Amino acid sequence: MKYFSLHTTLSITLLATLTQPVLADDDNTKAADNTLKTVLVTATRTEETAASTLAPATVYTQEDIEQFQANSVTELLRRIPSVSISTAGGQGSVASLFLRGTDSEHTLFLIDGQRINSATLGNSPLESLDINQIERIEIVRGPRSSLYGADAIGGVIQIFTKQGGKAGLHPKISYGFGKNGTQETVLSVNGAKDGFRGSFSASHYGTNGIDYLIDDAGTNFDRDAYRNTTIGASLGYHFDNDADIQLSHYKSNSENEYDNGFLPTAQPYSRSGLETTSFKWEQPVVSDIWKSTVQLGETRNTSEDFDDLNKATFSKFVTRRTSASWQNDFSFKTGEVNHVFTGGVDYYNDEVESTSTFTDATGKPVKERDNVGTFLQEQMEIGKHQLVLGLRNDNHEQYHNNATGNISYGYTLRDDLKFVTSYGTAFRAPTFNDLFWPITPWSAGNPNLKPEESINYEIGLKGTPSWGTWSVNVFENNVDQLIEWAEVPAGSWFYTPSNVDKAEIQGVEFELATAIQEWNIAFNTSYIDARYDGKGADHDNLLIYRPRTSMNLDVSRNWGAFEFGTEVIAQTKRYTDRGNNNVEGGYGLVNLRAGYNLTKEVKLQLKLTNLFDKEYHLNERYNTEGFGYMATITYTPAL
């Protein structure tokens, strides 16, 4: 790993310091215990704790989100180590997330187990996800195709919507207002009784926004507003024999004005929708030994673009994904070895309707495709040793079989220190746009594309001392067969995608969480060196929109009815072109938040973002938000 001599040395020096005994107090011990007991399911598709998992992972609960006063999912995710985000303007604009230096299409997004990555574009509608519907969000860094199949090269992010579960009936009403005419209203109720549990939540967010484009012309000289309305509902029942059923539904509709630099005589806006429905049935077949889980679901993505000035429709895309999954978990012991063996099958069908007719190489229309994935996983633990082995094969209608695997090993050096190493392969499936884009005089899809493939190596240390938690991970991810749209042949003005590129990504990430005299401190930093590794002129250049160094610091404390927190975010420069000629400078932001429990039922909150009104850009063509504020009042009546 040729770029790491200095950073590896610094990491080892830091570890030597951190692993020394530290005098603990009650606050530190309590904070550490709460973190270690956090439940995680995405890393292995089975329940485990933060202390036991071998995967680099972060879990944010509903309580965490309320404490952070996060206004959007993108705002929450930028706290994660090795995450960088690029946006095309203000709130509601198209957002791309780069996890561990990989592409935005290389992170798999799930809502209640349902894939929401677009079948046409490949990325997820990150900008329109409603943070008010989240009960828990899990972020697993590193390849997970051996469990989930396509698109999990950089990692998996899974959102669990609100399910209810706390006995009684618990309504909540909140209203917030902020800069640029921003308003948000949230109504929710959840509860549980006699084995039943349920939840319902509705929210509306609106803002007049900012002017997206930096260099405006014509009708682009305006603010670009954003509106979002979301509802979430769930109903579940837990049987006396520990069987459990759950039905969940999530629906979000957004309307977003934007600027088009190529059409300064238009007033474009988009309407997008995301709808997921999930039914899950967990059935103990043999108590404490064999559990079987069946999950059925559907995801619908809608995207429409209009010209409000000329009353025209630019485009419309509707993607419908139906899925089914059957998973079986066996927990048993052989001698001194504890086993959790998992086997299952996943099926999904993608169907696309649009104003553009997708076609194969002969011009025949193509509207749908199927994928069947079978997977096996073995988790073993004996004494100080942990081993996880995973293997999966995906049989796709277009590119047939693709096998991936994972092996992770952990060794407990002492009660509060664990060594972890892993190896994993992953892939990204070509999208409908890549494969079947309509044949025109200037472009066409390529039905002969192969999936993008990756190999990831990783080593790390996890510390769980009495004063908190910390971890460090060093990884290398080599991505081959990258799909690029390019002129073929050069100078022809005819663009088509091909498997022509490679990338080499190396990184170090460090996390620490502790409490000192009732001050909660969370810190993480990462160094990512992501480079083009093909044979072209840009060989060894840095990938676009990937800052090499990122840092996040959050400090908070409660004083009785008062709470206070501050957040510092910093990233170094990023390049915006493959030749590394255009660069956007690094930046540092400071956010403040405060809360006051006026009564047991009424809470006031205030958040100040970009406190010093820092001018910065995540994309060379688009503006970002300056200083902002959001004030919220929440009423939680006791019934």
Backbone torsions as a table, in degrees:
resi	resn	phi	psi	omega
1	MET	NA	91.4	-162.4
2	LYS	-70.8	-15.2	-176.1
3	TYR	-99.6	8.7	-165.8
4	PHE	-112.9	8.0	-174.3
5	SER	-59.5	-47.5	-178.6
6	LEU	-68.7	-48.2	-175.4
7	HIS	-67.7	-36.2	177.3
8	THR	-65.2	-40.7	178.4
9	THR	-61.9	-44.2	178.8
10	LEU	-63.2	-39.6	-179.6
11	SER	-64.2	-44.1	-179.7
12	ILE	-64.1	-40.6	177.8
13	THR	-62.1	-43.3	179.1
14	LEU	-63.8	-41.5	179.5
15	LEU	-62.8	-40.2	179.9
16	ALA	-59.8	-34.2	178.3
17	THR	-74.0	-44.6	-173.9
18	LEU	-69.2	-29.3	-175.5
19	THR	-84.3	4.0	174.9
20	GLN	-75.5	150.1	179.1
21	PRO	-58.3	139.1	-179.8
22	VAL	-127.6	139.5	178.0
23	LEU	-71.8	122.8	-176.1
24	ALA	-99.1	154.3	170.3
25	ASP	-120.3	174.5	-174.2
26	ASP	-60.9	-38.0	-178.4
27	ASP	-64.7	-42.8	179.4
28	ASN	-62.7	-46.2	-178.2
29	THR	-61.5	-43.3	179.7
30	LYS	-62.9	-44.0	-179.7
31	ALA	-63.0	-41.7	179.6
32	ALA	-64.6	-44.0	-179.3
33	ASP	-60.7	-43.8	-179.7
34	ASN	-62.0	-41.4	-180.0
35	THR	-65.7	-45.1	-175.4
36	LEU	-68.4	-27.2	-178.7
37	LYS	-84.9	-4.5	179.7
38	THR	-59.9	132.1	-177.2
39	VAL	-87.6	138.5	-179.7
40	LEU	-131.5	132.7	179.1
41	VAL	-121.2	-20.1	-172.4
42	THR	-70.4	-32.4	-173.5
43	ALA	-64.7	-36.2	-178.0
44	THR	-127.3	1.7	-173.4
45	ARG	63.8	16.2	173.7
46	THR	-135.3	158.2	-179.1
47	GLU	-71.7	133.8	173.6
48	GLU	-151.5	168.4	179.7
49	THR	-99.5	163.8	176.8
50	ALA	-60.0	-30.9	-179.7
51	ALA	-71.3	-34.4	-173.4
52	SER	-91.5	-22.9	-174.5
53	THR	-66.2	145.6	175.3
54	LEU	-94.0	-7.2	-176.4
55	ALA	-89.2	142.7	170.3
56	PRO	-69.2	114.9	-171.8
57	ALA	-146.6	154.0	175.8
58	THR	-131.9	137.2	177.2
59	VAL	-124.4	127.5	173.2
60	TYR	-115.6	127.0	178.2
61	THR	-93.8	174.0	176.8
62	GLN	-59.2	-37.1	178.2
63	GLU	-64.3	-40.1	177.5
64	ASP	-62.1	-45.1	-177.8
65	ILE	-62.2	-42.9	178.6
66	GLU	-65.3	-37.8	178.8
67	GLN	-66.7	-42.1	-179.9
68	PHE	-71.0	-20.1	-173.6
69	GLN	56.0	39.1	179.6
70	ALA	-67.2	132.0	-177.3
71	ASN	-91.8	-13.0	-177.9
72	SER	-155.1	164.2	177.6
73	VAL	-67.2	-37.8	178.2
74	THR	-62.2	-38.7	178.6
75	GLU	-64.1	-36.5	179.4
76	LEU	-71.5	-43.9	-173.8
77	LEU	-71.2	-24.6	-180.0
78	ARG	-69.3	-7.8	174.5
79	ARG	-75.8	-16.7	-171.5
80	ILE	-76.6	141.8	175.0
81	PRO	-59.1	144.0	175.2
82	SER	65.1	24.4	176.3
83	VAL	-110.8	131.7	168.4
84	SER	-129.4	146.8	-175.6
85	ILE	-128.7	136.0	175.3
86	SER	-118.2	133.9	-180.0
87	THR	-123.9	157.9	179.4
88	ALA	-105.6	43.4	179.2
89	GLY	136.2	-149.4	-175.7
90	GLY	-88.8	-153.8	-176.9
91	GLN	-57.5	130.6	179.3
92	GLY	90.1	-9.9	179.0
93	SER	-72.7	160.0	-178.5
94	VAL	-57.5	129.1	-177.6
95	ALA	-121.3	140.5	176.7
96	SER	-120.4	132.4	-179.9
97	LEU	-109.8	128.6	178.5
98	PHE	-113.5	108.6	-177.4
99	LEU	-99.9	121.3	-178.9
100	ARG	55.4	36.9	175.7
101	GLY	79.8	-3.2	-179.9
102	THR	-81.4	170.9	-179.3
103	ASP	-68.8	163.8	178.6
104	SER	-66.4	-22.8	177.3
105	GLU	-83.7	-1.2	-174.9
106	HIS	-97.3	5.9	176.0
107	THR	-115.3	124.1	180.0
108	LEU	-84.9	128.0	176.6
109	PHE	-107.5	134.7	177.7
110	LEU	-127.4	144.6	167.9
111	ILE	-121.7	114.7	-177.8
112	ASP	50.3	41.4	176.9
113	GLY	86.9	-5.4	-177.8
114	GLN	-97.5	131.4	178.7
115	ARG	-69.0	132.9	179.4
116	ILE	-119.8	2.1	175.2
117	ASN	-61.7	138.1	-176.9
118	SER	-66.0	136.1	177.3
119	ALA	-74.5	-17.3	-179.7
120	THR	-98.2	-43.5	-177.9
121	LEU	-95.4	-31.1	179.5
122	GLY	97.8	-25.1	-179.3
123	ASN	-94.3	178.9	-179.1
124	SER	-105.2	156.2	177.5
125	PRO	-77.9	60.6	-172.9
126	LEU	-56.2	-39.8	-173.7
127	GLU	-67.9	-21.0	-175.4
128	SER	-106.5	3.9	177.2
129	LEU	-71.4	135.3	-175.9
130	ASP	-94.3	118.4	-176.4
131	ILE	-69.8	-20.5	-178.8
132	ASN	-71.8	-14.7	-178.7
133	GLN	-92.0	-0.7	-171.2
134	ILE	-90.6	126.5	170.6
135	GLU	-92.5	-34.2	178.3
136	ARG	-159.3	144.2	174.9
137	ILE	-130.8	131.2	-178.9
138	GLU	-115.6	130.9	179.5
139	ILE	-119.7	114.3	178.7
140	VAL	-109.7	121.7	-177.2
141	ARG	-96.2	137.5	-178.1
142	GLY	106.8	165.3	-172.5
143	PRO	-65.4	140.3	177.6
144	ARG	-138.6	24.4	178.6
145	SER	-65.4	-24.0	179.4
146	SER	-66.7	-13.9	175.5
147	LEU	-112.1	-35.5	-170.3
148	TYR	-116.1	-8.2	179.4
149	GLY	83.0	-139.4	-170.4
150	ALA	-62.8	150.0	166.6
151	ASP	82.7	1.3	-178.5
152	ALA	-100.4	51.7	179.2
153	ILE	-79.3	-47.9	-179.6
154	GLY	-85.8	-27.5	-179.4
155	GLY	156.7	-172.0	179.9
156	VAL	-131.9	133.5	174.0
157	ILE	-119.7	119.2	-177.7
158	GLN	-119.7	128.9	176.6
159	ILE	-101.8	129.0	172.8
160	PHE	-107.2	118.3	-178.5
161	THR	-76.3	167.5	-175.6
162	LYS	-64.5	132.1	-174.6
163	GLN	-116.0	-15.1	-171.2
164	GLY	79.8	-170.2	178.5
165	GLY	135.0	-25.3	178.1
166	LYS	-81.7	130.1	-175.2
167	ALA	-57.8	143.3	-178.9
168	GLY	96.8	-172.8	179.9
169	LEU	-115.6	130.1	-171.4
170	HIS	-132.4	90.5	176.2
171	PRO	-83.5	158.0	177.6
172	LYS	-151.6	138.1	177.1
173	ILE	-131.3	133.2	175.7
174	SER	-139.6	149.4	176.9
175	TYR	-138.1	134.2	179.0
176	GLY	-134.3	152.8	176.1
177	PHE	-141.4	152.6	-177.7
178	GLY	-156.9	-165.4	-176.4
179	LYS	-65.6	158.5	178.8
180	ASN	61.0	33.4	177.3
181	GLY	68.2	24.4	-177.9
182	THR	-73.3	133.7	175.0
183	GLN	-140.3	144.3	178.2
184	GLU	-143.3	134.2	177.4
185	THR	-128.0	133.5	-179.1
186	VAL	-132.2	129.1	174.8
187	LEU	-122.6	131.4	179.6
188	SER	-150.9	156.6	174.7
189	VAL	-151.5	139.9	176.8
190	ASN	-150.0	163.1	179.6
191	GLY	177.0	-178.7	-179.7
192	ALA	-155.4	147.3	177.1
193	LYS	-164.0	134.4	173.6
194	ASP	52.5	43.4	178.1
195	GLY	89.5	-20.9	177.8
196	PHE	-84.4	149.5	172.9
197	ARG	-145.3	151.0	-179.1
198	GLY	-160.6	163.2	-179.4
199	SER	-154.3	144.0	172.6
200	PHE	-142.0	135.6	-179.6
201	SER	-145.9	139.2	176.7
202	ALA	-135.5	138.6	-179.0
203	SER	-143.5	151.8	174.4
204	HIS	-136.4	130.6	179.6
205	TYR	-125.8	135.4	177.9
206	GLY	-146.0	143.2	176.8
207	THR	-149.0	147.4	174.5
208	ASN	-75.2	-18.5	172.2
209	GLY	74.5	-169.6	177.7
210	ILE	-121.2	171.7	174.0
211	ASP	-77.3	118.9	-173.0
212	TYR	-67.4	-53.2	-171.9
213	LEU	-75.2	141.9	174.8
214	ILE	-76.1	-49.6	179.4
215	ASP	-101.1	99.9	-175.9
216	ASP	-91.6	157.6	172.3
217	ALA	-155.7	150.2	175.1
218	GLY	58.3	-129.4	-176.0
219	THR	-76.7	-0.6	-178.9
220	ASN	-76.0	-9.1	178.8
221	PHE	-76.9	74.1	-179.8
222	ASP	-160.1	167.0	171.6
223	ARG	-77.6	150.6	-179.8
224	ASP	-114.7	105.6	-173.7
225	ALA	-80.1	163.6	-179.4
226	TYR	-145.0	135.9	177.0
227	ARG	-133.5	141.0	178.0
228	ASN	-144.4	131.7	174.5
229	THR	-125.4	128.2	-174.9
230	THR	-136.3	141.4	171.7
231	ILE	-127.8	148.5	175.4
232	GLY	-139.6	139.9	-179.5
233	ALA	-145.9	147.3	177.6
234	SER	-151.2	153.4	176.5
235	LEU	-146.6	130.8	-178.3
236	GLY	-142.2	164.1	177.9
237	TYR	-146.1	133.7	178.6
238	HIS	-109.8	119.5	-176.2
239	PHE	-82.7	163.1	-179.3
240	ASP	-63.3	-27.8	180.0
241	ASN	-89.0	14.4	179.2
242	ASP	75.6	6.4	168.6
243	ALA	-67.9	153.2	-176.0
244	ASP	-148.5	137.3	174.6
245	ILE	-124.4	148.3	-177.2
246	GLN	-148.5	129.1	174.5
247	LEU	-118.9	124.4	-177.3
248	SER	-129.3	145.0	178.0
249	HIS	-140.0	135.9	179.4
250	TYR	-133.9	131.4	179.2
251	LYS	-141.5	125.7	-178.7
252	SER	-130.2	132.8	175.7
253	ASN	-125.6	130.3	-177.2
254	SER	-127.9	149.7	171.2
255	GLU	-131.1	126.1	-170.3
256	ASN	-135.1	119.1	172.3
257	GLU	-79.9	147.9	178.6
258	TYR	-151.5	169.0	179.1
259	ASP	-104.6	140.5	175.9
260	ASN	-118.5	106.5	-177.2
261	GLY	-63.7	-19.9	-179.5
262	PHE	-90.6	-12.1	179.4
263	LEU	-130.9	72.4	-177.6
264	PRO	-71.4	-2.7	178.7
265	THR	-101.8	7.6	-179.6
266	ALA	-114.2	163.2	172.6
267	GLN	-123.7	80.6	-173.3
268	PRO	-78.2	149.1	170.2
269	TYR	-150.3	159.1	-177.3
270	SER	-124.4	150.2	169.8
271	ARG	-119.5	128.0	-179.8
272	SER	-132.5	149.8	179.4
273	GLY	-138.7	144.6	174.1
274	LEU	-133.2	126.9	-178.7
275	GLU	-136.7	126.5	177.3
276	THR	-128.9	141.3	174.7
277	THR	-130.9	133.0	-176.6
278	SER	-137.0	132.4	172.4
279	PHE	-119.9	128.1	-176.6
280	LYS	-130.6	132.2	179.2
281	TRP	-128.1	116.7	176.5
282	GLU	-106.5	127.7	-174.7
283	GLN	-132.3	114.9	172.0
284	PRO	-68.3	119.3	178.9
285	VAL	-86.2	-48.5	172.2
286	VAL	-126.0	116.6	-171.9
287	SER	-49.1	130.0	176.8
288	ASP	64.3	2.6	-179.1
289	ILE	-120.4	-49.1	-172.5
290	TRP	-130.2	120.6	175.4
291	LYS	-122.0	132.5	179.6
292	SER	-114.5	135.7	-177.4
293	THR	-128.7	127.2	175.6
294	VAL	-114.8	132.6	178.5
295	GLN	-134.0	131.3	176.9
296	LEU	-120.6	145.7	-178.8
297	GLY	-163.8	167.9	175.7
298	GLU	-145.1	138.5	174.9
299	THR	-124.7	135.1	178.2
300	ARG	-127.3	121.2	175.6
301	ASN	-109.5	129.6	178.2
302	THR	-125.4	134.9	177.5
303	SER	-141.5	123.4	178.8
304	GLU	-131.2	138.2	177.7
305	ASP	-120.2	134.1	-175.4
306	PHE	-129.0	162.4	170.1
307	ASP	-115.9	106.9	-176.0
308	ASP	-69.2	-28.8	-177.8
309	LEU	-73.0	-44.0	-176.2
310	ASN	-102.1	5.7	177.7
311	LYS	52.4	48.1	-179.1
312	ALA	-121.0	155.9	175.2
313	THR	-106.2	122.7	179.7
314	PHE	-79.1	-50.8	-175.1
315	SER	-162.5	161.1	175.8
316	LYS	-147.7	130.3	178.1
317	PHE	-131.3	130.3	176.1
318	VAL	-128.2	120.8	178.8
319	THR	-114.1	130.9	178.3
320	ARG	-121.8	122.4	179.7
321	ARG	-119.5	118.1	174.1
322	THR	-104.2	143.1	-174.2
323	SER	-143.6	157.7	175.4
324	ALA	-147.9	142.7	-178.5
325	SER	-143.2	139.9	174.9
326	TRP	-130.8	118.2	-176.4
327	GLN	-125.8	138.1	178.3
328	ASN	-125.8	128.8	-179.3
329	ASP	-116.9	129.1	180.0
330	PHE	-119.0	121.2	178.9
331	SER	-112.4	122.7	-177.7
332	PHE	-157.8	176.3	-177.0
333	LYS	-134.7	135.1	173.9
334	THR	-123.2	110.2	-175.3
335	GLY	63.9	-121.4	179.5
336	GLU	-97.7	4.7	-174.6
337	VAL	-99.5	125.6	173.0
338	ASN	-91.1	131.3	-177.4
339	HIS	-120.6	144.3	162.5
340	VAL	-131.1	107.7	-178.3
341	PHE	-105.3	129.6	-176.6
342	THR	-123.8	134.4	174.3
343	GLY	-141.5	146.0	-178.6
344	GLY	-170.9	177.9	178.4
345	VAL	-137.4	137.1	176.2
346	ASP	-117.3	141.2	174.5
347	TYR	-134.5	137.7	169.1
348	TYR	-148.2	151.2	179.1
349	ASN	-124.9	126.8	177.0
350	ASP	-102.4	130.3	177.6
351	GLU	-130.0	131.0	-174.2
352	VAL	-123.0	133.0	170.1
353	GLU	-123.6	136.3	-177.2
354	SER	-159.5	169.9	174.4
355	THR	-74.6	-13.5	173.5
356	SER	-103.0	132.2	-178.7
357	THR	-89.6	111.1	178.7
358	PHE	-73.7	137.6	-175.4
359	THR	-137.3	156.2	173.4
360	ASP	-86.9	-169.1	-174.8
361	ALA	-64.4	-22.8	-179.5
362	THR	-92.6	-2.7	-177.3
363	GLY	91.3	3.6	179.1
364	LYS	-75.4	131.2	-178.8
365	PRO	-60.8	141.5	177.5
366	VAL	-126.0	125.2	-176.5
367	LYS	-120.4	-17.7	-176.0
368	GLU	-150.5	165.5	176.1
369	ARG	-156.3	154.5	-176.5
370	ASP	-118.2	155.8	173.5
371	ASN	-144.6	134.2	175.1
372	VAL	-123.7	123.1	179.4
373	GLY	-118.9	134.0	174.7
374	THR	-117.9	138.3	-174.3
375	PHE	-140.6	150.5	176.3
376	LEU	-134.0	143.6	177.1
377	GLN	-147.6	137.9	177.2
378	GLU	-124.3	123.0	174.3
379	GLN	-110.9	124.3	-178.0
380	MET	-126.0	144.0	177.1
381	GLU	-143.0	126.6	176.0
382	ILE	-142.8	116.5	-179.4
383	GLY	58.5	-120.4	-178.0
384	LYS	-89.2	0.2	-173.7
385	HIS	-105.2	139.5	172.0
386	GLN	-129.2	139.8	178.8
387	LEU	-141.2	132.3	176.2
388	VAL	-125.1	123.9	177.9
389	LEU	-119.8	130.9	-179.8
390	GLY	-135.5	145.0	179.3
391	LEU	-148.0	137.1	-179.1
392	ARG	-145.7	147.4	171.6
393	ASN	-128.0	129.9	176.7
394	ASP	-109.8	124.3	176.6
395	ASN	-105.4	108.5	-174.5
396	HIS	-106.0	142.7	-177.8
397	GLU	-58.9	-31.1	-175.1
398	GLN	-93.1	-49.8	-173.7
399	TYR	-112.8	12.8	171.8
400	HIS	63.9	-132.5	-167.8
401	ASN	-87.8	140.7	174.8
402	ASN	-143.0	114.1	-177.1
403	ALA	-100.3	138.5	177.6
404	THR	-135.7	158.0	-179.0
405	GLY	-148.7	166.7	179.3
406	ASN	-151.0	140.5	172.0
407	ILE	-137.1	126.9	179.4
408	SER	-129.1	138.7	-179.4
409	TYR	-131.7	134.8	176.9
410	GLY	-127.9	141.8	178.9
411	TYR	-132.0	125.0	-179.8
412	THR	-81.6	104.0	-179.4
413	LEU	-68.4	-37.2	172.0
414	ARG	-159.3	178.1	-171.9
415	ASP	-56.2	-30.9	-175.9
416	ASP	-113.8	20.5	-177.7
417	LEU	-149.7	125.0	-178.3
418	LYS	-128.2	136.8	173.8
419	PHE	-97.1	136.6	-178.1
420	VAL	-133.9	138.4	171.7
421	THR	-140.2	151.6	-177.3
422	SER	-153.6	159.1	174.9
423	TYR	-139.2	133.7	-179.0
424	GLY	-151.9	148.1	174.5
425	THR	-114.1	154.9	-177.4
426	ALA	-154.9	171.0	177.9
427	PHE	-153.3	159.7	171.8
428	ARG	-119.4	131.7	179.3
429	ALA	-79.9	139.6	172.4
430	PRO	-59.5	142.6	-178.9
431	THR	-83.1	173.3	173.0
432	PHE	-58.3	-41.5	178.2
433	ASN	-60.2	-43.3	-179.9
434	ASP	-63.6	-43.8	-172.9
435	LEU	-84.8	-41.1	-165.1
436	PHE	-127.9	19.9	178.9
437	TRP	-55.1	137.4	-174.7
438	PRO	-53.9	142.5	178.8
439	ILE	-75.8	119.0	178.4
440	THR	-131.6	173.5	178.1
441	PRO	-64.3	-15.4	-175.5
442	TRP	-121.5	-5.0	179.2
443	SER	-163.2	162.3	175.4
444	ALA	-168.3	152.0	173.6
445	GLY	-74.1	176.9	-178.4
446	ASN	-132.7	98.4	-177.5
447	PRO	-66.1	-10.4	-177.9
448	ASN	-94.2	9.0	-179.8
449	LEU	-63.5	147.5	173.3
450	LYS	-101.6	157.0	175.0
451	PRO	-64.4	148.7	170.3
452	GLU	-72.3	141.2	-174.8
453	GLU	-128.7	150.9	-179.2
454	SER	-141.7	153.8	173.2
455	ILE	-129.0	125.9	-175.9
456	ASN	-120.9	132.5	174.4
457	TYR	-117.9	144.6	-175.0
458	GLU	-154.8	143.2	169.1
459	ILE	-134.3	153.5	-178.7
460	GLY	-164.3	169.2	174.4
461	LEU	-130.9	139.8	176.9
462	LYS	-123.0	123.7	178.7
463	GLY	-111.0	136.7	178.1
464	THR	-130.0	57.0	179.2
465	PRO	-68.7	171.2	-176.7
466	SER	-63.5	-22.2	-176.0
467	TRP	-89.8	-1.9	179.4
468	GLY	156.1	-148.2	178.0
469	THR	-138.1	153.3	173.9
470	TRP	-154.3	159.0	176.7
471	SER	-156.5	152.8	173.5
472	VAL	-138.1	137.3	-179.9
473	ASN	-133.2	136.5	175.3
474	VAL	-119.8	129.2	-174.8
475	PHE	-143.3	159.4	172.0
476	GLU	-137.2	130.7	-179.0
477	ASN	-128.2	117.2	178.6
478	ASN	-105.2	118.0	-176.4
479	VAL	-109.1	125.0	-176.8
480	ASP	-116.1	164.5	177.5
481	GLN	60.6	32.1	178.9
482	LEU	-59.4	135.3	-178.5
483	ILE	-88.4	124.9	178.6
484	GLU	-130.0	134.9	171.6
485	TRP	-83.6	123.7	-176.4
486	ALA	-148.9	163.0	176.6
487	GLU	-67.8	128.6	178.0
488	VAL	-136.4	110.0	-6.5
489	PRO	-77.6	171.5	-179.5
490	ALA	-58.0	135.4	179.6
491	GLY	85.3	0.6	-175.9
492	SER	-85.8	-17.6	-173.0
493	TRP	63.3	20.2	174.9
494	PHE	-111.1	120.2	-174.1
495	TYR	-109.5	136.3	177.0
496	THR	-150.7	151.9	-179.6
497	PRO	-83.6	147.9	178.0
498	SER	-145.8	156.6	174.1
499	ASN	-84.5	82.9	-170.3
500	VAL	-120.9	-2.5	-170.5
501	ASP	-127.1	164.0	175.7
502	LYS	-137.4	160.6	175.9
503	ALA	-142.2	143.5	173.9
504	GLU	-120.4	121.8	-175.5
505	ILE	-122.8	126.2	177.8
506	GLN	-127.7	143.0	-175.4
507	GLY	-157.2	158.3	172.1
508	VAL	-131.5	133.6	176.6
509	GLU	-134.2	144.2	-176.2
510	PHE	-135.5	136.5	178.0
511	GLU	-131.1	147.3	176.1
512	LEU	-147.8	137.7	174.5
513	ALA	-139.6	132.7	-179.2
514	THR	-156.3	175.3	173.9
515	ALA	-135.2	129.8	-179.7
516	ILE	-126.9	115.6	179.4
517	GLN	48.9	48.7	176.9
518	GLU	73.7	2.6	173.2
519	TRP	-91.5	120.7	176.9
520	ASN	-88.2	127.2	-175.5
521	ILE	-125.1	126.6	175.3
522	ALA	-127.8	127.8	-176.6
523	PHE	-138.3	139.7	169.8
524	ASN	-148.2	152.2	176.7
525	THR	-146.6	152.1	-179.7
526	SER	-144.9	149.4	174.4
527	TYR	-124.9	118.2	-177.0
528	ILE	-121.5	123.6	174.6
529	ASP	-113.2	97.9	-174.7
530	ALA	-113.0	117.6	-172.2
531	ARG	-130.9	148.6	170.2
532	TYR	-67.9	134.6	-176.0
533	ASP	-123.8	20.2	178.2
534	GLY	-83.2	-167.0	-176.5
535	LYS	-99.4	3.3	-176.2
536	GLY	-78.2	-174.0	-178.5
537	ALA	-66.7	-22.3	-178.8
538	ASP	-93.0	14.0	176.9
539	HIS	-54.8	131.4	178.9
540	ASP	76.5	1.4	173.0
541	ASN	-75.8	156.8	179.1
542	LEU	-75.4	143.4	175.9
543	LEU	-64.3	148.0	-176.1
544	ILE	-71.6	149.4	175.4
545	TYR	65.3	19.1	177.7
546	ARG	-113.4	101.9	172.5
547	PRO	-66.5	144.4	-177.0
548	ARG	-77.5	-32.0	-177.2
549	THR	-129.0	133.7	177.1
550	SER	-132.9	151.7	179.7
551	MET	-146.8	138.6	175.5
552	ASN	-133.8	133.1	177.7
553	LEU	-133.9	129.9	176.7
554	ASP	-129.7	127.9	179.4
555	VAL	-127.3	128.7	-177.2
556	SER	-145.6	159.9	177.6
557	ARG	-159.5	149.7	174.4
558	ASN	-112.2	137.6	172.5
559	TRP	-123.1	91.8	-179.6
560	GLY	59.3	-116.0	-179.0
561	ALA	-81.3	-10.5	-177.7
562	PHE	-97.8	149.4	171.0
563	GLU	-140.4	147.3	-176.6
564	PHE	-142.9	146.1	176.2
565	GLY	-154.3	152.3	175.0
566	THR	-136.4	146.5	-177.2
567	GLU	-131.2	133.7	176.2
568	VAL	-119.9	126.7	-180.0
569	ILE	-123.1	131.1	179.6
570	ALA	-142.3	138.5	175.0
571	GLN	-141.2	147.4	178.6
572	THR	-83.0	-178.6	-174.7
573	LYS	-61.6	158.8	175.9
574	ARG	-137.0	145.1	176.9
575	TYR	-90.4	148.3	-177.2
576	THR	-115.9	7.4	175.2
577	ASP	-142.4	154.8	-175.6
578	ARG	-65.3	-26.6	179.3
579	GLY	-78.7	-4.1	-178.2
580	ASN	57.5	38.5	176.9
581	ASN	-98.6	-31.0	-179.6
582	ASN	-104.3	130.2	-174.2
583	VAL	-134.4	140.9	169.8
584	GLU	-106.2	128.8	-174.5
585	GLY	-66.4	161.3	176.8
586	GLY	-69.8	171.8	-177.4
587	TYR	-154.1	161.9	173.0
588	GLY	-137.4	133.0	-178.7
589	LEU	-122.9	147.2	175.8
590	VAL	-123.9	126.6	176.1
591	ASN	-119.0	143.6	176.9
592	LEU	-122.9	149.2	176.4
593	ARG	-144.9	150.8	179.2
594	ALA	-148.2	153.3	178.5
595	GLY	-145.2	153.7	179.2
596	TYR	-145.0	124.7	176.4
597	ASN	-84.4	95.9	-177.3
598	LEU	-61.7	-42.8	172.3
599	THR	-141.7	-175.9	176.3
600	LYS	-67.0	-17.7	-175.3
601	GLU	-111.1	-15.1	-175.2
602	VAL	-121.9	129.1	179.3
603	LYS	-128.6	136.3	176.4
604	LEU	-109.2	138.5	179.1
605	GLN	-137.4	147.9	177.0
606	LEU	-141.2	131.3	176.5
607	LYS	-126.8	132.6	175.9
608	LEU	-111.3	122.1	-178.2
609	THR	-110.1	149.3	-177.4
610	ASN	47.1	59.3	-169.9
611	LEU	-52.0	-37.5	-176.1
612	PHE	-99.2	16.3	174.7
613	ASP	54.3	46.0	-179.0
614	LYS	-68.2	128.4	174.7
615	GLU	-88.7	121.5	-179.2
616	TYR	-152.1	164.5	-179.2
617	HIS	-135.1	138.7	173.3
618	LEU	-96.9	-16.1	179.6
619	ASN	-141.9	139.4	-170.9
620	GLU	-65.4	-16.3	-174.8
621	ARG	-105.3	-8.7	-168.2
622	TYR	-126.1	147.6	176.9
623	ASN	-79.2	163.0	172.3
624	THR	-125.2	167.8	-178.3
625	GLU	-69.3	138.9	172.0
626	GLY	-87.6	-148.5	178.3
627	PHE	-58.6	136.7	179.2
628	GLY	-144.7	166.5	177.1
629	TYR	-145.2	156.5	176.2
630	MET	-146.4	120.0	178.0
631	ALA	-110.5	135.4	-173.9
632	THR	-136.2	139.8	171.3
633	ILE	-119.9	132.1	-177.4
634	THR	-123.6	131.0	179.2
635	TYR	-116.5	119.5	-179.5
636	THR	-122.1	86.2	-176.4
637	PRO	-67.6	142.6	176.3
638	ALA	-90.5	121.9	-178.3
639	LEU	-109.1	NA	NA
